[in-house]
């Protein structure tokens, strides 16, 4: 390395800084140690045998999680492309509204005309021809008055994205109240930012002086809009006319009960046995807001996330979603602003509408009640009493309900769980925990390489924490207590240079977590990945639907349906982490090649669920499964891998990382090479 000529003081300062950097890098490296040198000197040996005591793997470990956050429901699962359809104010927190305005200056300008986000004037130069009308509305609290001009078109628009790659027809509706003048209202799709270029249009006649609902249809021609290209949905008048407008809906014609068909397909193919409906929004959610005729449901602020909650996706829609994807509902009850009576009535409502109406579903008694960010969280000393009161109310309407009490997270579970465990034995069946891991580590000035390995190793270290939770329950005379990880996720908030839920690092975390759940299936019965939409699951951006790498992992594991745990002995090299992520900073002997073996549901296949945590080195292994009475058999291998640990899918490249399945034949003492930073599911057909 050469350096430019420097004066003596500058040179001294330069070399001092260089030396400090060297010491910092050396210190970071010293926090991660390996048990084997590189390159790999000999193949790993994996021996599979039966456990002395059979251990079942509950299928409910492969559940998922849906919460109204980001665009998981509205703008995701829900097919209506219109935001703020009823022109309400106060649907975004000030912080989120400011973010929206900063990203789109035209919306800030539109607010000066009294237009609620994200609506805009069709022709801003026409000035103020719009007025929000509070107290006179077909839906919620507010409508919008449009006031046209003689010989001119006046209107409002909203930028929308349409799934033109699969559908060209769009069915809509809106509520209108005629005030004066021309009775014609024009609905159109136009080239974004080119109001004179109309792509499709429909005219409705709205003569009624009372609020009335009108339907319309818009049909595009193929090629008019490119995939990912925005268009403008316009509502306009001509001549000297005035009309009140409210509750605008526009769905693609292939929507299924208001839901996106591509999202439904991916969700169904996830094979999720249960879907949890919950999260932070639970603590301020009144389920009655989301039932009844959709046009009467009131838009509100989602207090947890500062985003709109239109309530058009409510309990009935969630149950319909579960039916479509063949999953059972698992709902979190409101122990924040709610009451035991409200909890019981929700349970009763669902039981009258689900399956055979016999109840017996799994219900969660609150969400993260220990967090001061939860709306109406109970004091720690009152949490057990709140749990018991809601449990008793639910048991009265459904004695067969399976109840999950809110447990503590991470290293802070002891005191919280101790209080919950003072409740009567029959007051709940499971104790929850959430496992959300971020990139924060205790090592100062840690490198991205260190953060990467620390995050990927965390699921391995979780077993010790589970054992501690189980022992606490035993000490409290609850030896049969089971645990439920009702949220789990890895998230990097500040960087795109380390593992995250949306890249291949998130897939390694997901597979490692599921392997830990299966190993501990004698103590853990339920796990719900965050989430079935967004985070580790399905995404929709600009109407392009795609899946994250972690989705493919959960899908491959759930499809294989491991049912009976087997014993695995491995010579995989390992590594240690010190001063790692704050939740579990010290991790000992995390294997690079992490393998769980199991029998499939009917015992006809041997399943090997494998994670190669080494981000640069393929790992070769000799796999010996002869002791379970099998020599060889047809083999199906599913591999999830990308171009490195940071590989991710997006709306431009939705299939950069997917699951690739091929047929092979693996001998009972054969070998296999696992790609670096990969997840592999091997299914070996056993001879009868």
C-alpha positions in Angstrom: 0.0 0.0 0.0 1.3 3.4 -0.9 0.3 6.7 0.7 0.7 10.3 -0.5 3.5 12.4 0.8 2.6 14.0 4.2 4.4 16.3 6.5 5.9 14.7 9.7 3.0 15.7 12.0 0.4 14.6 9.4 2.3 11.4 8.9 2.4 10.7 12.6 -1.3 11.4 12.9 -2.1 9.2 9.9 -0.1 6.2 11.4 -1.8 6.7 14.8 -5.2 6.5 13.3 -4.1 3.5 11.2 -2.9 1.8 14.4 -6.1 2.5 16.2 -8.1 1.1 13.3 -5.9 -2.0 13.4 -6.5 -2.5 17.1 -10.3 -2.0 16.7 -10.4 -4.6 13.9 -8.3 -7.0 15.9 -10.5 -6.6 18.9 -13.6 -7.2 16.8 -12.1 -10.4 15.4 -11.2 -11.6 18.8 -14.9 -11.7 19.8 -15.6 -14.5 17.4 -13.7 -17.8 17.5 -13.9 -20.9 15.4 -13.4 -24.6 16.3 -11.9 -25.5 12.9 -9.5 -23.8 10.5 -10.4 -22.8 7.0 -10.6 -24.3 4.4 -12.7 -27.3 5.5 -10.2 -30.2 5.9 -12.6 -33.2 5.8 -16.3 -33.7 5.4 -18.6 -33.2 8.4 -20.2 -36.4 9.6 -23.9 -36.4 10.3 -25.4 -39.4 12.0 -29.2 -39.8 12.3 -30.9 -42.2 14.8 -34.0 -42.5 16.8 -34.4 -40.8 20.1 -34.8 -43.1 23.2 -38.0 -41.2 24.0 -40.1 -40.2 21.0 -40.7 -36.4 20.7 -43.5 -35.0 18.6 -43.1 -31.8 16.6 -46.4 -29.8 16.7 -47.3 -28.5 13.2 -48.3 -25.2 15.0 -44.6 -24.3 15.1 -44.9 -23.3 11.5 -47.6 -20.6 12.0 -47.5 -17.0 10.8 -48.7 -13.6 11.9 -50.8 -10.8 10.4 -51.0 -7.3 11.9 -52.2 -4.1 10.3 -48.8 -2.5 10.0 -47.2 -0.8 7.0 -49.1 -2.1 4.0 -49.7 -5.7 5.3 -53.5 -5.4 5.1 -54.4 -2.1 3.3 -52.2 -1.9 0.2 -51.2 -5.5 0.7 -53.7 -8.3 1.3 -56.6 -5.9 0.7 -57.1 -5.3 -3.0 -58.7 -1.8 -2.9 -56.0 0.5 -4.5 -57.5 3.7 -3.0 -56.0 5.1 0.2 -58.1 7.2 2.6 -61.2 6.4 0.5 -63.6 8.5 2.7 -61.5 11.7 2.8 -60.8 11.7 6.5 -58.4 13.8 8.5 -56.3 12.5 11.3 -55.6 9.1 9.9 -51.8 9.5 10.1 -49.7 10.5 13.1 -47.9 13.9 12.7 -44.6 12.1 12.2 -46.0 9.8 9.5 -47.8 12.6 7.8 -44.6 14.7 7.7 -42.7 11.7 6.2 -45.4 11.4 3.5 -45.2 15.1 2.7 -41.5 15.1 2.6 -41.5 12.2 0.1 -44.1 13.8 -2.1 -44.1 17.6 -2.2 -47.3 17.7 -4.2 -49.2 16.3 -1.2 -48.0 19.1 1.0 -49.2 21.6 -1.6 -52.6 19.8 -1.8 -53.1 20.2 1.9 -53.3 24.0 1.4 -56.6 23.4 -0.6 -58.0 21.4 2.3 -57.5 18.1 0.6 -56.7 15.2 3.0 -53.8 13.0 2.1 -53.1 11.5 -0.3 -55.7 13.3 -2.5 -54.6 16.1 -4.9 -56.3 18.6 -7.1 -56.6 17.7 -10.8 -55.6 21.2 -11.9 -53.9 23.1 -9.0 -54.0 26.3 -11.0 -57.8 26.4 -10.6 -57.3 27.3 -7.0 -59.7 26.4 -4.2 -62.6 24.4 -5.6 -62.7 21.7 -2.8 -63.9 21.8 0.8 -63.9 19.0 3.4 -67.4 18.7 4.9 -67.3 17.4 8.4 -70.6 16.0 9.8 -72.2 15.4 6.4 -70.8 12.1 5.3 -71.9 8.7 3.9 -69.0 7.0 5.8 -67.0 8.0 8.9 -67.0 11.7 9.7 -66.1 13.7 6.6 -66.8 14.0 2.9 -65.4 16.2 0.2 -67.3 18.9 -1.7 -66.3 19.3 -5.4 -67.2 22.6 -7.0 -66.7 22.9 -10.8 -66.5 25.9 -13.0 -68.4 26.8 -16.3 -66.6 25.4 -19.3 -63.9 23.8 -17.2 -63.3 20.4 -15.6 -62.6 20.4 -11.9 -61.6 17.3 -9.9 -59.4 15.5 -7.5 -57.0 12.7 -8.1 -55.0 10.1 -6.3 -51.9 8.3 -7.6 -52.6 4.6 -7.8 -50.7 1.5 -8.9 -52.6 -1.2 -10.8 -51.8 -4.9 -11.3 -51.9 -4.5 -15.1 -49.6 -7.5 -15.5 -52.6 -9.7 -14.7 -55.8 -7.6 -14.9 -57.1 -4.8 -17.0 -60.6 -4.4 -15.6 -61.4 -2.5 -12.5 -64.7 -2.2 -10.6 -65.4 0.7 -8.4 -68.0 2.4 -6.3 -68.4 5.7 -4.5 -71.1 7.6 -2.6 -72.4 10.9 -4.0 -74.8 13.6 -2.8 -76.0 16.0 -5.4 -75.9 19.7 -4.5 -76.6 21.6 -7.7 -76.0 21.8 -11.4 -74.8 19.0 -13.7 -75.6 15.5 -12.4 -72.8 13.8 -14.2 -69.7 12.7 -12.3 -66.7 11.3 -14.3 -64.4 8.6 -13.0 -61.3 8.1 -15.0 -57.8 6.7 -15.0 -55.2 9.0 -16.5 -51.5 9.0 -17.2 -49.7 10.0 -14.0 -49.0 13.7 -14.0 -50.6 14.1 -17.5 -54.2 15.0 -16.7 -55.1 15.4 -20.3 -54.3 11.8 -21.2 -57.3 9.8 -20.3 -56.7 6.0 -20.3 -60.2 4.8 -19.3 -63.4 6.6 -18.2 -66.9 6.1 -16.9 -69.7 8.5 -16.3 -72.3 8.1 -13.5 -75.5 10.1 -13.2 -76.0 11.1 -9.6 -79.2 13.2 -9.3 -80.1 12.3 -5.7 -80.0 15.0 -3.0 -79.5 12.2 -0.5 -76.4 10.1 -0.1 -76.5 7.3 -2.6 -74.0 4.6 -3.7 -73.0 4.4 -7.4 -71.0 1.7 -9.2 -68.6 2.2 -12.1 -66.2 0.2 -14.2 -62.9 1.1 -15.9 -61.3 -1.0 -18.6 -57.7 -0.5 -19.8 -56.3 -1.6 -23.0 -53.2 -3.9 -22.9 -50.0 -1.9 -23.1 -51.5 1.4 -22.0 -49.8 1.1 -18.6 -46.6 -0.8 -17.9 -46.2 -2.9 -14.8 -45.0 -0.7 -11.8 -46.1 2.4 -13.7 -48.4 4.7 -11.7 -51.7 6.2 -13.0 -54.0 8.8 -11.5 -57.6 7.9 -10.4 -59.6 11.0 -11.1 -63.1 12.1 -9.9 -64.3 15.2 -11.8 -67.2 17.5 -12.7 -67.9 19.8 -15.6 -70.0 22.9 -15.8 -71.4 24.8 -12.9 -72.0 21.9 -10.6 -71.4 20.8 -7.0 -71.4 17.4 -5.4 -70.3 15.7 -2.2 -68.1 12.7 -2.6 -67.3 9.9 -0.1 -66.0 6.4 0.3 -64.3 5.6 -3.1 -63.4 2.0 -3.8 -61.5 0.6 -6.8 -60.8 -3.1 -7.0 -59.2 -5.2 -9.8 -61.9 -7.5 -11.3 -60.0 -10.6 -10.2 -60.1 -9.6 -6.4 -61.4 -12.5 -4.3 -63.8 -11.2 -1.6 -61.9 -7.9 -1.6 -58.5 -9.7 -1.3 -55.5 -9.8 -3.7 -55.5 -13.1 -5.6 -51.7 -13.3 -5.9 -51.3 -12.7 -2.2 -53.9 -15.4 -1.5 -52.0 -17.8 -3.7 -48.7 -17.3 -2.0 -50.3 -17.3 1.4 -52.1 -20.6 0.7 -48.8 -22.1 -0.6 -47.1 -21.2 2.7 -49.1 -24.1 4.3 -49.4 -22.1 7.5 -51.4 -24.2 10.0 -52.4 -21.0 12.0 -52.4 -17.3 11.4 -52.1 -15.0 14.4 -54.2 -11.8 14.2 -52.6 -9.5 16.7 -49.7 -7.2 17.5 -49.4 -3.8 19.1 -52.6 -2.6 17.4 -54.4 -5.2 19.5 -54.2 -3.1 22.7 -56.4 -0.3 21.2 -58.6 -2.4 18.8 -62.3 -2.8 19.2 -63.4 -5.7 17.2 -66.9 -4.3 16.7 -65.4 -1.5 14.5 -64.6 -4.2 11.9 -67.9 -6.0 11.6 -71.2 -5.2 9.9 -71.7 -3.7 6.4 -68.4 -2.4 5.1 -69.8 0.9 4.0 -70.8 1.7 7.6 -67.4 0.9 9.1 -65.6 4.0 10.4 -62.0 4.9 9.5 -59.8 5.5 12.5 -56.2 6.1 13.5 -54.2 3.0 14.2 -52.7 4.2 17.5 -49.9 1.7 17.6 -48.4 2.6 14.2 -49.9 6.0 13.4 -51.4 4.8 10.1 -55.0 4.5 8.8 -57.3 1.7 10.0 -60.2 1.7 7.6 -61.8 -1.3 9.4 -62.9 -2.8 6.0 -60.6 -5.8 6.8 -62.1 -7.0 10.1 -63.0 -10.2 11.9 -65.2 -11.7 9.1 -62.6 -10.9 6.4 -59.8 -12.4 8.6 -61.8 -15.6 9.0 -62.5 -15.7 5.3 -58.7 -15.3 4.7 -58.0 -18.2 7.0 -60.5 -20.3 5.1 -58.9 -19.5 1.8 -55.5 -20.5 2.9 -56.7 -23.4 5.1 -55.3 -22.1 8.3 -56.8 -21.8 11.8 -57.3 -18.3 13.3 -55.3 -17.4 16.4 -56.5 -14.0 17.7 -55.0 -11.7 20.3 -57.6 -10.2 22.6 -57.5 -6.5 23.7 -56.2 -6.3 27.3 -55.3 -2.6 26.8 -58.5 -0.5 26.2 -60.7 -3.6 26.2 -62.5 -5.4 28.9 -63.2 -9.1 29.8 -66.8 -8.7 28.6 -65.5 -7.5 25.2 -63.0 -10.4 25.0 -65.8 -12.9 25.7 -68.1 -11.4 23.1 -65.4 -11.5 20.5 -64.7 -15.2 21.2 -68.4 -15.9 21.0 -68.8 -14.0 17.7 -65.9 -16.0 16.1 -67.2 -19.3 17.4 -70.6 -18.7 15.7 -68.8 -18.1 12.4 -65.9 -20.5 12.3 -65.9 -24.1 11.1 -68.3 -26.3 13.1 -69.1 -23.5 15.6 -67.8 -25.7 18.5 -65.0 -23.2 19.5 -61.8 -24.6 20.9 -59.6 -22.1 19.0 -56.4 -20.6 20.4 -56.7 -17.0 21.9 -54.0 -14.8 23.2 -54.6 -12.8 26.3 -53.1 -9.5 25.2 -49.9 -8.5 23.5 -46.6 -7.4 25.1 -48.4 -6.1 28.1 -45.1 -5.4 29.8 -44.3 -2.6 27.2 -45.1 1.0 28.1 -45.8 1.6 24.4 -48.8 -0.7 24.6 -52.0 1.4 24.8 -53.5 0.9 28.3 -50.8 -1.5 29.4 -51.5 -2.8 32.9 -49.1 -2.2 35.8 -46.8 -5.2 36.3 -48.5 -5.9 39.6 -51.9 -6.0 37.9 -51.1 -8.1 34.8 -51.8 -11.4 36.4 -55.2 -10.2 37.6 -56.0 -8.9 34.2 -55.0 -12.2 32.6 -57.2 -14.1 35.1 -60.3 -11.8 34.6 -60.2 -12.2 30.8 -59.5 -15.9 31.1 -62.5 -16.5 33.3 -64.7 -14.4 30.9 -63.6 -16.4 27.9 -63.9 -19.8 29.6 -67.6 -19.0 30.4 -68.5 -18.7 26.7 -66.0 -21.4 25.5 -64.6 -23.8 28.1 -62.6 -25.5 25.3 -60.7 -22.4 24.3 -56.9 -22.7 24.3 -55.5 -19.6 26.0 -52.0 -18.0 25.7 -51.0 -15.6 28.6 -48.6 -12.8 27.8 -45.1 -13.8 28.9 -42.0 -11.8 29.2 -39.3 -11.4 26.5 -35.6 -12.0 26.4 -33.6 -11.7 29.6 -36.5 -9.9 31.4 -38.9 -12.8 31.5 -38.2 -14.0 35.1 -40.1 -11.4 37.2 -43.0 -11.0 34.7 -43.5 -14.8 34.2 -43.3 -15.4 37.9 -46.3 -13.1 38.4 -48.3 -14.8 35.6 -47.5 -18.2 37.0 -49.2 -17.3 40.3 -52.6 -17.7 38.4 -54.5 -20.9 38.7 -53.3 -23.8 36.6 -56.3 -23.8 34.4 -56.3 -20.1 33.7 -54.1 -20.5 30.6 -52.5 -23.2 28.6 -49.4 -21.4 27.1 -47.1 -18.6 28.1 -46.0 -16.4 25.2 -42.6 -15.0 24.4 -41.5 -12.7 21.5 -38.1 -13.0 19.9 -37.3 -9.8 17.9 -33.6 -9.6 17.2 -31.9 -6.5 15.8 -28.3 -5.6 14.8 -27.4 -3.9 18.1 -24.4 -5.6 19.6 -22.4 -5.0 22.8 -19.0 -5.0 21.0 -17.9 -1.4 20.4 -17.2 -0.5 16.8 -18.2 -4.0 15.6 -17.6 -4.8 11.9 -20.5 -5.8 9.7 -19.0 -9.3 9.4 -19.2 -9.6 13.2 -22.8 -8.3 13.3 -23.7 -10.8 10.6 -22.4 -13.8 12.4 -23.7 -12.6 15.8 -27.3 -12.2 14.3 -27.2 -15.6 12.5 -26.0 -17.4 15.6 -28.7 -16.0 17.9 -31.3 -18.8 17.3 -28.7 -21.4 18.4 -28.3 -19.6 21.8 -32.1 -19.4 22.3 -32.3 -23.0 23.5 -30.6 -22.1 26.8 -33.2 -19.4 27.4 -36.1 -21.8 26.7 -34.6 -24.2 29.2 -34.6 -21.4 31.8 -38.2 -20.5 31.1 -39.3 -24.2 31.4 -37.4 -24.6 34.6 -39.1 -21.6 36.1 -42.5 -23.1 35.3 -41.5 -26.4 36.9 -40.3 -24.6 40.0 -43.8 -22.9 40.1 -45.4 -26.3 40.0 -46.4 -26.0 36.4 -44.4 -28.8 34.8 -46.7 -29.2 31.8 -46.5 -25.5 30.9 -46.0 -25.0 27.2 -44.5 -21.8 25.5 -45.6 -19.9 22.4 -43.3 -17.7 20.4 -46.1 -15.7 18.9 -43.8 -13.2 17.2 -40.3 -13.9 15.9 -38.2 -11.8 13.5 -34.7 -10.5 12.8 -34.6 -6.8 11.8 -31.9 -4.4 10.9 -33.1 -0.8 11.4 -30.2 1.3 10.3 -28.2 -0.7 7.7 -28.5 -2.6 4.4 -25.1 -4.2 5.0 -26.1 -6.9 7.5 -28.8 -9.6 7.7 -32.4 -8.4 7.7 -35.8 -9.9 7.4 -35.9 -9.3 3.7 -32.6 -10.8 2.6 -30.9 -14.1 2.7 -29.5 -13.5 6.2 -33.2 -13.4 7.3 -33.7 -16.8 5.7 -30.7 -18.2 7.7 -32.2 -16.8 10.9 -35.6 -18.2 10.1 -34.3 -21.7 9.4 -32.1 -21.6 12.5 -35.0 -20.4 14.6 -37.3 -23.2 13.3 -34.6 -25.7 14.0 -34.4 -24.5 17.6 -38.2 -24.7 17.9 -38.2 -28.3 16.8 -35.4 -29.3 19.1 -37.3 -27.8 21.9 -40.7 -29.0 20.9 -41.2 -30.7 24.3 -41.5 -27.2 25.7 -42.6 -25.0 22.8 -45.9 -25.7 21.0 -46.6 -22.6 19.0 -44.6 -20.2 16.9 -45.8 -17.4 14.5 -43.3 -15.9 12.1 -43.6 -12.1 11.6 -45.4 -11.9 9.3 -47.4 -13.6 6.6 -47.3 -10.2 4.9 -44.3 -7.8 5.0 -41.2 -8.5 7.1 -40.3 -12.1 6.6 -43.3 -13.0 4.5 -45.2 -11.8 1.3 -44.7 -8.3 0.0 -46.6 -6.1 -2.4 -45.0 -3.0 -3.9 -46.5 -1.1 -6.8 -48.9 -4.0 -7.1 -46.0 -6.5 -7.7 -46.4 -9.4 -5.3 -43.3 -11.4 -4.3 -41.9 -13.3 -1.3 -38.9 -12.7 0.9 -36.2 -15.4 1.3 -37.6 -16.2 4.8 -41.0 -17.0 3.3 -39.4 -19.7 1.2 -37.8 -21.2 4.3 -41.1 -21.4 6.2 -42.9 -22.7 3.2 -40.4 -25.5 2.6 -40.4 -26.5 6.2 -44.2 -26.4 6.6 -44.7 -28.3 3.3 -42.3 -31.1 4.5 -44.3 -31.3 7.7 -41.7 -32.7 10.1 -43.7 -34.7 12.8 -41.3 -36.9 14.8 -37.9 -35.6 16.0 -34.9 -37.7 15.5 -31.4 -37.7 17.1 -28.6 -35.9 15.2 -24.9 -36.3 16.0 -22.7 -33.9 14.0 -19.0 -33.1 13.7 -19.7 -29.7 12.2 -17.2 -27.0 13.0 -18.6 -24.3 15.4 -18.0 -20.7 16.3 -18.4 -18.7 19.5 -19.8 -15.2 19.8 -18.9 -12.8 22.6 -20.5 -9.3 23.1 -23.0 -10.1 20.4 -26.6 -9.0 20.0 -28.1 -7.5 23.1 -30.7 -10.2 23.5 -28.1 -13.0 23.6 -24.6 -11.6 23.6 -22.8 -14.8 24.6 -23.2 -17.9 22.3 -21.1 -21.0 22.6 -20.5 -23.6 19.9 -22.9 -22.5 17.2 -22.5 -25.0 14.4 -21.9 -23.8 10.9 -23.9 -26.7 9.6 -27.1 -26.9 11.7 -29.1 -30.0 11.0 -32.4 -31.2 12.4 -33.7 -34.7 11.4 -37.3 -35.8 11.6 -39.8 -38.2 10.2 -42.6 -36.9 8.0 -46.3 -37.0 9.1 -46.9 -40.6 8.0 -43.4 -41.8 8.6 -42.8 -42.4 4.9 -39.9 -39.9 4.6 -36.8 -38.9 6.5 -36.4 -35.1 6.6 -33.2 -33.3 7.0 -33.6 -29.5 7.6 -30.2 -27.9 7.2 -28.8 -24.5 7.6 -25.3 -23.6 6.4 -24.4 -20.5 8.5 -21.0 -20.1 6.8 -21.5 -17.1 4.6 -18.5 -17.8 2.2 -17.8 -21.6 2.5 -19.8 -24.6 1.2 -20.0 -27.4 3.8 -19.6 -31.0 2.7 -21.1 -33.7 4.9 -21.3 -37.5 5.0 -24.9 -38.3 6.1 -25.5 -41.7 7.8 -29.1 -42.6 8.3 -28.7 -46.4 8.2 -29.6 -46.8 11.9 -33.2 -45.9 11.3 -33.6 -48.9 9.1 -33.1 -47.3 5.7 -30.4 -47.8 3.1 -31.3 -45.4 0.3 -34.2 -44.0 -1.5 -35.5 -41.4 -3.9 -34.6 -38.0 -2.6 -36.2 -34.5 -3.1 -33.8 -31.6 -2.3 -35.1 -28.1 -1.9 -32.5 -25.3 -1.7 -32.9 -21.7 -0.7 -29.8 -19.7 -1.6 -28.8 -16.4 -3.2 -25.8 -14.4 -4.3 -24.5 -13.9 -0.8 -26.1 -13.3 2.6 -27.5 -9.9 1.6 -29.3 -11.2 -1.5 -33.0 -10.1 -1.5 -36.1 -9.9 -3.7 -37.9 -6.7 -4.6 -40.5 -5.5 -7.0 -38.0 -5.2 -9.8 -36.5 -8.7 -9.3 -39.1 -10.6 -7.4 -37.5 -14.0 -8.0 -33.9 -13.4 -7.2 -34.1 -15.8 -4.2 -36.6 -18.6 -4.4 -36.8 -22.3 -3.4 -35.4 -24.6 -6.1 -36.4 -28.3 -5.9 -34.8 -31.2 -7.7 -34.8 -35.0 -7.5 -31.7 -36.9 -6.5 -30.8 -40.2 -4.9 -29.0 -40.2 -1.6 -27.3 -43.3 -0.2 -27.6 -44.0 3.5 -23.9 -43.2 3.9 -23.7 -40.8 1.1 -22.3 -37.2 1.0 -23.8 -33.9 0.2 -22.4 -30.4 -0.2 -24.4 -27.5 1.2 -23.9 -24.1 -0.5 -22.6 -21.2 1.6 -25.3 -19.2 3.3 -28.1 -21.6 2.3 -31.0 -23.5 3.7 -31.7 -27.0 2.4 -34.6 -29.4 3.0 -33.8 -33.0 2.1 -36.7 -35.5 1.9 -35.7 -39.1 1.6 -38.4 -41.6 0.8 -38.1 -44.6 3.1 -38.7 -48.1 2.0 -41.6 -49.8 3.7 
